[in-house]
Amino acid sequence: MKPLRTGNAVLVVSADEAVKWIPSGATVTFCGAGGGLLEPTQVIDALARRFRDTQEPRDLTYWHSTGLGDRADRGMSPLAQPGMVKRIIGGHWGQSPRLAEMAERNEVEAYNFPQGVMSQVLRAAAAGHPGILSHVGLGTFVDPRQKGGRLNERTQEELIRLMKIDDQEWLFYPAVRPDVAIIRGTTADTEGYISMEDEIAYLDALAMAQAAHNNGGIVIAQVQRLVKSRTLHPKSIKIPGYLVDAVVVDHDQPQLYAGSVNRFFSGDYVMETGEVIPLPLNERKVIARRALHEVKPGDVGNVGVGISDGIGMVAREEGVSEEMTLTVETGPIGGVSAQGIYFGASVNMQAVLDMPAQFDFYDGGGLDVCFLSFAEADQSGNVNVHKFNGKIMGTGGFINISQNTKKVIFSGTLTAGGLQTAIENGGLRIAQEGRFQKLVPQVSEITFNGKDALRRGQEVIYITERAVFRLTPTGLELCEIAPGLDVEQDIIRHMGFRPQIADDLKEMDRRLFLPQPMGIRKEWINKTK
């Protein structure tokens, strides 16, 4: 596509005008993350509206490394219109379920690649490289010897290739060549230079804009305000103006779906934490507490979305949150991350990196520990989070993180679907068992490969509300059980296989099931003396 601008001045247009430049058959890349984080909502909605009104543009390819939306009808869900989209390559799908439903119905070609790889591929495209070689994804569903990242029967083209260099296996991920990049910032000057002072994370916006511009595409940027040229501080600029073809101004642009700008989320203010309000004592807190026992002072970790996201709060309760550093794959370092659809929005951050740089650190083995949820796990230690019971969720950064961290903590309840527990008298009581087993004989698809993890020398632990398992060369081993429970009746009966049972099977620490803090800070102080 021919760039739109001539000279230094950037085009300032409405969202409806901007999307008229998107032709049928284009590859369109979208920036943004869950809950509205850095999401160019006005442009996305205008594109959806244009197709509803005119049936143009058709047969688009959507490309997004993160998941956009609210797990319902916002984000990219408005773009889930038959005839509008031909192919989707996504890092995460669950935030915009209407697209996932199209893939489940076999209406579109659908791929799921690791989020970190997708963000790094943008840089390769910007530099004119054919793609990247990565170890990330070997032995999982993105390996072409398994699914090659393909999510349904309609998807036939092999995009990922297995290659061998000096007797070592690699996966080749081809670079994306965007025809259109849709990004967001906070302030643009009249030459298109963009700052992100009100944003929570930078994601891969810069790499996306460079990839589109350097491959002959156009860049559409949504911002909150427009100012005179060359009046923004040069160190505040995240997107150089010469990359941007058109600016759409949304004066009411929210920081998140929740509403106006929160200066604590943008990092301008430091929140006075004051008295810590404890999390309610339930199975989620028990799991987070047990996971915290796997951390040592000075560890750098990653915390994922789901049942693990309470670990930062538990660390605060125990007074050790400043003795460890938790990171989020979207870029934030330190602080406490929000939960649910706003995961990735953090307060009291110490730093924010571009997302591709964050994944460089992860992929190179920089993390000491990670805390990830599991949908199902099997007797070989394999884990599935991306597609189960016919529903597509996507992997997000899960593969990058789980494959490359020294100690991997998977968290989840033993069963799902109506599980009710009661924590009383320093123990756990199962008030109502869940309908679905989560520890199954064999996972339907592999997002984490247990045997490969053992070959890499990783330590892998699976924490539930009533039992703790470790990965061994012969499979999962039950090593801890909640006080007062019976191994056969309360654990193995509700699994799809019989695990090994440790010779020194232990009782889970009773402090996990008591309302008062566990005293972790005192233990850590003693360790560092």
N, C-alpha and C positions, 0 to 999 in steps of 0.2 A: 504494500500500500504506500501511496505517496504521502509524506508528511504534510500536515495541513498548514503549518505556520510559515510565514515568510518574514524575515527580519527578527528583531529582538522581542517585539511585543507578542505575548501569548494571546490566543483567542479566548475570550470570556463569553460563555454561552450558557443557555439553560440545559438542564439534563435532557430534555426532549430533543433539543437541537443536537447535542453531542452524540446521542445514540444513532442518529440518522447516518452517521459516517461508518457504522459497522455493517459490512456487507454480508450477504449470505455466504456460507461456507467458511467463514473466518474462524481462526483460533483465538479465543478471547481468554485472557488470564485475569483472575480476580484476586485482589488483596483483601484481607480481613480475617477476623477470627470470631469465635463464638460470643454471643451476647452483644454484638454490634461493635466490638473492638476493631478499630481502623476500617470499618466497613463503609464503602461508598454507596450507602443505601439509596440515595436519590437517583443515582445513575443506574443501579441495578433495577429499581422499580420502573424507571423510564424505559429501559430496554424491554422489560416484561410487558409494559403497557403498549409499546410500539408494535410488538408482535401480536398482541390481542386485537389491536385495531387494524393492522395492515397485513398480517401474516408474513411479515418481513422483520428481520433477516431470518433465513431458514438454515437448517443443517449446520448449526454452529458446533464447534468443539469447545467445551468448557474446561478450563485448567485452573485448579486451585489447590495449593499445598496444604492449607488449613481448612477447618470446617467453619463455614459461615452460617449463622442463624441462631434460632432459639429452640431447636429440636421440634419445631412445628412449622408455621407458615411464613416465618420471616427469613432473612438471609437470602440464600439463593433459591429457596423454594418457589418464589414467584416465576422463576425461569424454567420450571418443570412443565413445559407446554409441548404437547406432541407436535412434531414438525419443526420446532424451533431448535432442538438440540439433536445432534447425531451421535456425538461421542463425549464422554466425560472422563477426565483423568483427575482423580481427587486424592488428596492425602487423608482426608477424613470426610465421612458422608453423613454421620448421624445428626449433625447440627441442622442440616437441610433435608429432612426425611422425604420430601416430595420427589427429589431427584433419586434418592435411594429406591423409592417405590417404583419409579420408572425402570430402573435397572432390574429390580426384582421381577417385574413383569416382562422383561426381555424387550423393552421398547427402545433402548439405546445401547450403544457399545459402552462398556463400563470397565474402568481400570482403577485399581487402588495401589499407589506407590507410597513408600515411606515418606513422611512429611519432610524430614531432613534432607533426603536425597532430592526431593522436588525443589526445595529452596536452593540447594547447591547447583542443580541443573540450570537454574536461571542464570547463575553467574557464568556457567560454561557457555550458555547461549550468548550472553553479552560479550564474552571474549572471543566468540567465533569458533569455539571448540565443538566437536561433534557430539559431545556428551561427557559423562564421567564414568570412570571405573570405581566401583565401590564393593567392599565386602558386605555392606549392609544388605540384608535380605537373603543371603545364602542359607539354604536349608529351610526357608519359609515358603509361604504361598506365593511370594513374588519371584521365587526362583523358577526359571522356565522349565525345570524338571518337575515342578509341581503345577501351579496355575499360571505362572508368569504375571501375577497381579490381575488376572482377568476375573471378573465377578459374575459373568453369566454366559449362557451358551451363544448368545448373539455376538459376543466379542471373540473374534477369531485371530486377528492380527497379532503376531508376537512382536512386542516392542522391546522387551528386555532380552539381552543375549548373554549367555554364559561364555566366558573367555578364560583362557589359562595363560599366565605369564610367569616364566621361570618356575613352572610346576605349581603355581598357586592359582586357585580359582578366584575369579572376579565376576561381578555382574556389570554389564555395560548398560547404562541408562541413556537413551538418546536425548539430546537437547531439544527443548521446545522452541519453536520459532513463532512468537506471538504476532498476530496481525493487529491485535488491540490489547492494551493493558489498561485495566481500570483500577486506579489506586486512590488513596485518600491521604490528606494531610490536614494541618490546622490553618496555616496562613500561607497565602501565595502572594508574591509581588506581581506587578504587571508584566514582568518578563518570565513568569512561571517558576521562579525559585520558591521552594516550598519548605516550610518549617513544620515541626510536629510537637510544639510545646504542650499542647493539651492532650496529646495521645498517650496511651498507656504503654504501647510497644511499637517498634518500627517494623516488625515482621520482615518480609522480603520485598518491601515496596521499592527500594532502590534497585535491587537486582532485577526486579520485574520491569521497571521502567527502562533500564539499560538494555535488557534483552529485547524488548519491543523496538526501541529506537534503533539499535544497531542492526536489526534484521528487517528494517524497512517498515515497521509497524507504527501505529500511533499510540500515544499515551493520553488518556483522559483522567484528570485528577479532580476529585471533589475536595473542596476546602470549606472552612467556616467563614473566612474573611479574605478580602483583597486589600493590599496596601500598595503604596507608591514603590516604584522600582528602586532597588538597591538601598532599601531602608531596613532590611532585616539583618541581624547580626550574622556575619559569615559563618561562625561556628554553629549557628542554630540551623543551618540549611541541611536538610536530609536528601532532597531531590534537586539537582541542578536544573535551572530553567530550560536549558537547551534540549532537555529530554522530553519536555511537556508540550503537547500540541494544543490542548484545550483545557480550560479550567471551568469547573462548575461550582458556583458559590451557593452554599446552603447555610444561610445565617442562623438557622435553628439546628444545625448539625449537633447531635448529642454525642457525648463521649462514649456512652454505652446505651443500650436500649433503655436503661433505667432512667435516663434524663440528662440533666445539665452536667457541666464539668465538675468533677470531684478532684480538688487539688491534691488530695492525698494519693489518689490513683495516678495522677500525672507526675507525682514525685516532687511537687513544689513545696509541700508541707510534710512534716513528720508528725504522725499521729501520736498523741500521748496515750499510751496503752492503759495506764492507770491500773486499776484493779482488774484482774483477769476474771472474766465470767466463764466458769468451767463449762465444757461441753456436757450435755446430758449423758449419764452413765447408761449406755446401751451397747449393743454388739459392735457398732461402728467405733465407739471410743475404745472398747476392749482391743479391737484389732489395731487401732492407731497406737495405743499404748505398747502393745507387744512389739510392733514394728520399731518403735523408738528404742527399744532395748537392743536393737541391732546396729545402732549408731554409736560412734565413738567421738569424743571431742575433736573438733577440727575437720570433720568429714564434710565433703562437698557432695550434695545429693540432688536428685531430681524428684519432684513429687508430681504424680499424675492425677488426672481427674477421676472422680469416683470415690470409692470407699476409703482410699488412701489419703484423700485431701484434708483429712482432719489432723494429720501428724504435726503440722505447723502449730495448730492451736494447742495440742497436747504438749508440745515442746515449750510453749509459752507458759502453760500451767505449771510445768515442772521447773521453770526458770532456766532452761538451757537453750532457748531459741537463738541466743547470740553466740553460743558455743559451736554452732554448726551453720552451714550455709546451704539453703535450699534454693534451687533454680527451677525455672519453668522454661520449657522448650521454645516458647514464643519470644524469649529474650530477657525477661526480668531475672535479676540476681538478688537474693536475699529478700527479707520482708516476709509478709504473710499473704498468701494467695487467696482470692475469693473462691467461692465454691459454686457448683452447679453450672449453669450456662455462662456465668461470668468468669469461669476459671481462666487464669492468665492475667486477670486484673489484680495487681498486688499493691499493698500499702507498705510504706517504709522500705522500699527497695534501696539497695546500695548501688546498683548500676543497672543499665539496660543495654544489651547488645543487639545488633541486627541478628535476625533468626538464623541465617546461614552460618554466621560465626559461632553462635551458640551450639549448633550441631557439629561444627568442626571440633569443638572441645569434647562433645559427647562421643563422636565417632572415633576419636583418637584415644579413648579410654580414660578421659579426665575425671569421670565421676567415680566416687568411692562407693556410693550406694544409691539405689533408686527404689521408689515405692510406686508400684503399678497395680492396677486391679486386674482380675481375671474373670472372664465369662465362663470358661470351662477349662479344666486341666485334666491330663490323663496320667496313667501309671508310668509313662516314660518321662514325665515332666514337661511334655509339650503343653503350650497354652494357646487358646484361641480367644481373640477379642474382636476380630474384624467382621466375621460373618457367622451367624449361628441361628438355628431355627428358621432359616430362610430369610432372615433380616440382615441387611447390610449396615454395618456401623463404620467400618474403615479403621485403619491402624493408627492414623495420626503419627506421632513421633515414637510410638511404642517399640517398633523394631529397632530404630537407631539406638534408643535408650537401653532396651533390654539386652541387646547383643553386645554391648560395649562397656557395661558397668561392672565393676569388680564384684560387688555383692548385690544381688537382685532379690527384692522382696515383693512377692505377689500376694495381694490381699483380696479376700472375698469371703462371704458366708459359705458354709458347707453346702447348704441347699438354698433354693430361691423359690419365689412364688408363694407368698403367704406365711413365710417364716416369722414366728413371734417368739421372743426370748424374754426372760426375766432374770435380772441380776440381783441376787439377794444373798445375804449372809456369806459374802466372800466367795460366791460361786455362781454358776450359770444353770438356769433351768430352761428347758425347751418347752414353752407353753403350747406352741403349734408348729409342727414340722413343715418345711417348705415342700411344695409339690414336685420340684425339679431337682435332680442331682446335678451338681456342678463338677464333681470329680468323676469322670467317665472313663470307660476302658480305653477309648481312643477318640481324640478330638476330631471333629469333622474337617477342619482345616488348621494349618499350623501358622500361628503368628510368632511363636517363640519355640525354638527347637531345643529340647532338653539335652539330647545326646551331643549336639554341637556345643552347647554351653559347657558341658563337662570337658570336652576336648579343649575348649578355650581356657579352662581352669577357673570358671566363674563359681562363686558360691551362690546357691539358689535356695530360697526359703519360701514356703507357702503358708500363710497365716490365715486361719479362720477364727471365728468366735469361740470355737470349742476344741480346736486341735491345731497343732503346728507340724508341718512336714518339711523334710529336707530332701534335696535331690542327691541321690547316690548313683554310682555306676550301675546298680541293678534296679534303679527306679525310685519311686517315692517311698520315703521311710517316715512313719509316724513317730515323732520324737517327744511330743508334749500333748497332754490332754487336760481339759478344764477340770477344776476340782469338783468332785461329786458325780462325774459322769462315768458311764460304763463304756469301755472300748468297743465291745461288740454291738450293744444296743443303740448307743448314741452316736457312734462314729461309723464303723464299718458297714453297718446295716444301711446307711444312707449314702454309700459310695457305690460306684459301678465296678469296682475292683477291690481286691484285698491288698492293702499296702504291706510292705515290710513293717515290722514293729521293732523299734530300737530295743536292744538288750537293756539299756538304761532309761526306759521310758519314764519321763518326768511329768510331774504335775505343773501346769501353767502357774506362774507366779500369782499368788492370791491377791497381791496388791493391784493386779489388773481389774479386779472385780470389787474393789472397795471405793467409796466416794471420795476419800481424801487423796491428795497428791501421793505419788509413789516414792518420792525422795530420790529421783534420778540425779538432781544437781549434786547432792552430797556424794553419790557414787562417782560422778564425773570428777569432782574435785579431788577425791582420793586417788583416782586413776592418774591424774596429772601431777601429783606430788612427787 
